Amino acid sequence: DVKVTQSSRYLVKRTGEKVFLECVQDMDHENMFWYRQDPGLGLRLIYFSYDVKMKEKGDIPEGYSVSREKKERFSLILESASTNQTSMYLCASSFGRNWWQAGANVLTFGAGSRLTVL
Amino acid sequence: ILNVEQSPQSLHVQEGDSTNFTCSFPSSNFYALHWYRWETAKSPEALFVMTLNGDEKKKGRISATLNTKEGYSYLYIKGSQPEDSATYLCAPQSWGKLQFGAGTQVVVTP
């Protein structure tokens, strides 16, 4: 019954490494999102995508990039990991069509990827 | 970036007691208000989406109200149970994007 799958639950990387976080959804959703969650700060939007090959910056895009080559897959890339990117990363998707209908924007989340950068 | 405030940050409730907490947000550019429940070791799950001023939604013992004119929403838990322990996140929606608050952590003790 899993609908949004994140490739890794836990990762440990070294400063300067390139990190890939993968997310796949099987609901034919248009929209996909990457958030990070830090204590006391809530979920902050890093990047999102409304369509294949399309990407938009969220509130905290610095140090990250994304790729959406297929509708079901949205990847988050840390080109050169730093210790301040240690966090919980959550992928989410939403139906997206007819965005003016509130239900179209309800998010389905993955289980999260906890990244530690040493 | 919308300024979304949730209060309190955390609260402890005895089993059987009722409780409520607040989400405050800017009332301009508002489209909808989402509530999510995030249990430990699980993914956040959608509870409610509300759009109209005065909206009230209910799911079992949990209900929520919305005031778009003054920019706040209340979430109520009636007769709290240990399984209600979670962090409750609110997220006002502006166009197609959600802006999350930091959440209210609820701990229900038997």
Interface residues (C-beta under 8 A of the other chain):
Chain A: V4 N31 Y35 G40 L41 G42 L43 R44 L45 F48 Y50 G58 D59 L90 G96 W99 W100 A102 G103 N105 V106 L107 T108 F109 G110 A111 G112
Chain B: I1 V4 Q9 Y31 A32 H34 Y36 K42 S43 P44 E45 A46 V49 M50 T51 L89 A91 Q93 W95 G96 K97 L98 Q99 F100 G101 A102 G103
